[in-house]
Every structure is written in C-alpha cells, then in structure tokens.
Amino acid sequence: MAWSAGMFRIARTLALGIVALFFAANAMAQARGSAVLAQAVAATQAAKTDYAFDWTLNTAKQTWRARFDPNATPRLRMLAPDPSNLKNDEREGFERLSRDMEGVSWCASETMGRVSNVQLVRNDGATSTYSFQPTRESIRGEQARRFADRLRGEMTMLNETPDITRVRLFAPAAFSPMPLVNVERIDIVITCTPAPNGRRYASETVSEVHGSAFGQAFDERSVQRFSNLQAAP
C-alpha cells in the first residue's frame, strides 16, 4: 500500500508535535534536584530577553530557513523555499509553527520547571545529570501532551551556576498514540548554548521518530537550529 497524503500528515504531525515539546523540556534526594532546577528556571526567567534569530529545519524531505523577529508581523518569515512553492500541508504546518513560536526556546524554561520526579543519575564534578518524568503541563502542543506519560527525560545541569546544558527525551517502550498508528521509537536530544544574556537556549534539537501508520513504516528525522541571536530593539 502506498503512502497517502493522510499518512504523511500523521508522521509529520507526530514529528512536529515532538519538536514542539520544547517551543516548549536528581537528587541526593528528589527535593535537591527539584531545588536546583527551580534555581535554574528562576535565573532564566529573570534574565529573559527578546531576541531576533535565524531558524532552520532540516529533514530528509525538506529544508526550511526562516527569520524570527519579535517586533514583526508575522514574527516568523520564511526565507527559503519560496512560501508559494509549499504544498498545502507544508504551508499549514509552517503557519501553525509561526503562530506557536513565541521566541527563543530557553532550556531552563517555565515549562521545564513543571516536570516531575527529578532524580540524580550521576555527578561529574562540573555537571550533574538528572532523570525526570515529563508531564502534560511541561509540554507544549496538544498532540504531544497526550503521550507525555509515555516519555522519559534526562537533563544535564551545571553545578556551579545552575543552568541546563543538554536535554534528552525518549520513549522507553513502543506505544500507540492513535488508532492504527504505532510509535516504536522516539529520541530527542536538545543542545543548549549560552545566549548573549548568559542563559542557555535550545540551539539545536535533533528528533527521531520511528513507527508505522496503517501498516506502513515511517522514519522521521529532523534537525532544528536557532542561531544568530540579536537583541530586539
């Protein structure tokens, strides 16, 4: 059976929904890990600044380049390809992304502060790695919220000045988010880079989703990058 437009939309919706998890992302005891995370979130919230930036999305089927300007309308403007050359479902996907994108995706965001069960995995001196359970409240995007309980997470934090340097989200087991759709593997790795204000943002998100829809396998990999941050006037 050949892939229909509907099947492609399901796979793309799953992939984009997972990218939005963070447009959205431990302890000697759990309380210690949660306290360190709370410090990181508070510091990021206090330092938050509006930035213009370049945004790219690369998949096996497409490469999008856009520029985000918080003072422009629309805020996200596609640079390539020409928007008039997009297929209907691609145009709808970009328009939805444009509506949802609020700015730089901070690693120690308010939504990240809503994860639960933060537990220390290891301490490497300069950094500590924690496991956590994503919650519906910690995830942006209605579709992705539906399977928050199927996901698990890990984050690496600086010990001296609490901030997040890396986040990984994954599904430990296969699951079905909707009838006739089976997700066998989800793996998302977010690399966090210091912004001009010193706090870390999601400079690169690599998402991989493998599964099947209506008996046909899909294998989606996307790389999303934020770069060239400039303070908005």
C-alpha positions as CSV (number, residue, x, y, z in Angstrom):
1,M,0.0,0.0,0.0
2,A,1.4,3.4,-1.0
3,W,1.7,6.3,1.4
4,S,-1.3,8.6,1.2
5,A,-1.2,12.3,1.9
6,G,-3.0,11.5,5.2
7,M,-0.3,9.1,6.3
8,F,2.4,11.7,5.6
9,R,0.4,14.2,7.6
10,I,0.3,11.8,10.6
11,A,4.0,11.2,10.5
12,R,4.8,14.9,10.0
13,T,2.3,15.9,12.8
14,L,4.0,13.4,15.2
15,A,7.4,14.8,14.3
16,L,6.4,18.5,14.5
17,G,4.4,17.8,17.7
18,I,7.6,16.3,19.2
19,V,9.7,19.3,18.0
20,A,7.1,21.5,19.9
21,L,7.7,19.6,23.1
22,F,10.1,22.3,24.0
23,F,8.7,25.6,21.6
24,A,8.4,24.0,24.6
25,A,11.9,20.3,28.2
26,N,18.1,14.0,41.0
27,A,18.9,14.5,44.0
28,M,20.7,13.2,46.8
29,A,17.1,13.3,47.2
30,Q,14.3,14.4,44.8
31,A,13.9,17.7,46.7
32,R,17.6,18.6,46.0
33,G,17.2,18.0,42.2
34,S,13.9,19.9,42.1
35,A,15.5,22.8,44.0
36,V,18.4,23.1,41.6
37,L,16.1,23.0,38.6
38,A,13.9,25.7,40.3
39,Q,17.0,27.9,40.7
40,A,17.9,27.5,37.0
41,V,14.4,28.3,35.9
42,A,14.2,31.4,38.2
43,A,17.5,32.7,36.9
44,T,16.5,32.2,33.3
45,Q,13.1,33.9,33.8
46,A,14.8,36.9,35.4
47,A,17.3,37.2,32.5
48,K,14.9,36.6,29.7
49,T,15.4,38.9,26.7
50,D,13.6,39.2,23.4
51,Y,15.8,38.2,20.5
52,A,15.6,38.1,16.7
53,F,17.2,34.9,15.3
54,D,17.6,32.7,12.3
55,W,15.8,29.4,12.4
56,T,16.3,26.3,10.2
57,L,14.6,22.9,10.0
58,N,16.2,20.1,8.1
59,T,14.5,16.7,7.3
60,A,15.0,14.1,4.6
61,K,12.3,15.7,2.5
62,Q,12.8,19.4,3.1
63,T,14.9,22.3,4.3
64,W,13.3,25.4,5.7
65,R,15.1,28.6,6.6
66,A,13.3,31.5,8.4
67,R,13.9,34.6,10.4
68,F,12.1,35.4,13.6
69,D,11.6,39.0,14.7
70,P,9.5,39.6,17.8
71,N,8.5,43.0,16.5
72,A,7.5,42.0,13.0
73,T,4.2,40.7,11.7
74,P,4.3,37.8,11.1
75,R,7.1,37.2,13.6
76,L,8.4,34.2,11.7
77,R,9.1,34.9,8.0
78,M,10.2,32.1,5.6
79,L,13.3,32.9,3.6
80,A,13.6,29.6,1.7
81,P,11.9,27.9,0.0
82,D,9.5,30.4,-1.5
83,P,6.3,30.0,0.5
84,S,4.3,30.0,-2.7
85,N,6.0,26.7,-3.6
86,L,4.9,24.9,-0.5
87,K,2.3,22.1,-0.7
88,N,-0.9,22.8,1.2
89,D,0.0,20.6,4.2
90,E,3.5,22.1,4.4
91,R,2.1,25.6,4.2
92,E,-0.4,24.8,7.0
93,G,2.5,23.3,9.1
94,F,4.6,26.4,8.7
95,E,1.7,28.7,9.5
96,R,0.9,26.7,12.7
97,L,4.6,26.8,13.6
98,S,4.6,30.6,13.0
99,R,1.6,31.1,15.3
100,D,3.1,28.9,18.0
101,M,6.7,30.2,18.1
102,E,7.0,32.8,20.8
103,G,10.7,33.3,20.6
104,V,13.9,31.7,21.8
105,S,13.3,28.3,23.4
106,W,15.1,28.6,26.8
107,C,16.4,25.3,28.2
108,A,15.5,26.2,31.8
109,S,12.1,27.4,30.8
110,E,9.0,27.8,32.9
111,T,7.5,24.6,31.3
112,M,10.7,22.7,32.1
113,G,10.1,23.6,35.8
114,R,6.9,21.6,35.6
115,V,8.5,18.2,35.1
116,S,8.2,15.7,38.0
117,N,10.2,13.0,39.8
118,V,13.6,14.7,39.3
119,Q,16.3,12.2,40.4
120,L,20.1,12.4,40.3
121,V,21.7,9.9,37.9
122,R,25.4,11.0,38.3
123,N,27.6,13.9,39.3
124,D,30.6,14.5,37.1
125,G,32.1,17.4,39.1
126,A,31.2,20.4,36.8
127,T,27.9,19.0,35.8
128,S,25.2,16.6,37.1
129,T,22.7,14.5,35.1
130,Y,19.2,14.1,36.3
131,S,16.3,11.9,35.1
132,F,12.8,13.3,35.1
133,Q,9.2,12.5,34.1
134,P,7.6,14.8,31.6
135,T,4.1,16.0,32.5
136,R,1.3,17.3,30.4
137,E,2.0,20.8,31.9
138,S,5.6,20.6,30.9
139,I,4.9,20.0,27.2
140,R,3.7,22.5,24.6
141,G,1.4,21.2,21.9
142,E,-1.9,19.4,22.5
143,Q,-0.9,16.3,20.4
144,A,2.3,15.8,22.3
145,R,0.6,16.3,25.7
146,R,-1.5,13.2,25.1
147,F,1.5,10.9,25.4
148,A,3.6,12.7,28.0
149,D,3.3,9.7,30.3
150,R,4.9,7.5,27.7
151,L,8.1,9.7,27.7
152,R,11.1,9.9,30.0
153,G,13.7,12.5,30.2
154,E,17.3,13.3,31.2
155,M,18.9,16.7,31.6
156,T,22.5,17.8,32.3
157,M,22.9,20.8,34.5
158,L,25.9,23.0,35.5
159,N,26.7,22.6,39.2
160,E,28.3,26.0,39.9
161,T,25.8,28.2,38.1
162,P,22.6,26.2,37.7
163,D,21.6,26.0,34.1
164,I,20.7,23.2,31.6
165,T,23.3,22.2,29.0
166,R,21.5,19.2,27.5
167,V,18.1,17.6,27.5
168,R,17.1,14.2,26.1
169,L,13.6,12.9,25.8
170,F,12.8,9.3,24.8
171,A,10.1,6.7,24.9
172,P,11.3,3.6,26.8
173,A,8.7,1.4,25.0
174,A,6.6,1.4,21.9
175,F,3.1,2.9,22.1
176,S,0.1,3.8,20.0
177,P,-0.8,7.5,20.2
178,M,-3.9,7.0,17.9
179,P,-5.7,4.1,16.2
180,L,-3.6,2.3,13.5
181,V,-0.5,4.3,14.4
182,N,2.4,2.7,16.4
183,V,5.4,4.6,17.6
184,E,8.3,2.3,18.1
185,R,11.0,4.8,19.0
186,I,11.2,8.5,19.9
187,D,14.5,10.1,20.7
188,I,15.0,13.9,21.1
189,V,18.3,15.5,22.0
190,I,18.4,19.2,22.8
191,T,21.8,21.0,22.9
192,C,21.8,24.2,25.0
193,T,24.1,27.1,24.1
194,P,24.6,30.4,26.0
195,A,22.6,33.3,24.6
196,P,24.1,36.9,24.8
197,N,22.4,37.3,28.2
198,G,24.4,34.3,29.6
199,R,21.4,31.9,29.9
200,R,21.2,28.8,27.8
201,Y,18.8,28.3,24.9
202,A,18.0,25.3,22.7
203,S,20.4,26.0,19.8
204,E,19.9,22.5,18.2
205,T,17.1,19.9,18.6
206,V,17.6,16.5,16.9
207,S,14.4,14.5,16.8
208,E,14.0,10.9,15.6
209,V,10.6,9.2,15.3
210,H,10.2,5.6,14.0
211,G,7.0,3.6,13.7
212,S,4.2,2.7,11.4
213,A,0.8,4.1,10.3
214,F,-1.8,2.0,8.6
215,G,0.7,-0.8,8.2
216,Q,3.3,1.4,6.5
217,A,6.6,2.2,8.2
218,F,7.7,5.8,8.7
219,D,11.1,7.0,9.8
220,E,11.3,10.7,10.5
221,R,14.5,12.6,11.5
222,S,14.6,16.4,11.9
223,V,17.2,18.9,12.9
224,Q,16.0,22.3,14.2
225,R,18.5,25.1,14.8
226,F,18.3,28.6,16.3
227,S,21.3,30.9,15.6
228,N,22.5,34.4,15.1
229,L,20.6,35.8,18.1
230,Q,20.3,39.6,18.2
231,A,18.6,41.6,20.9
232,A,15.4,43.1,19.7
233,P,15.2,46.9,19.9
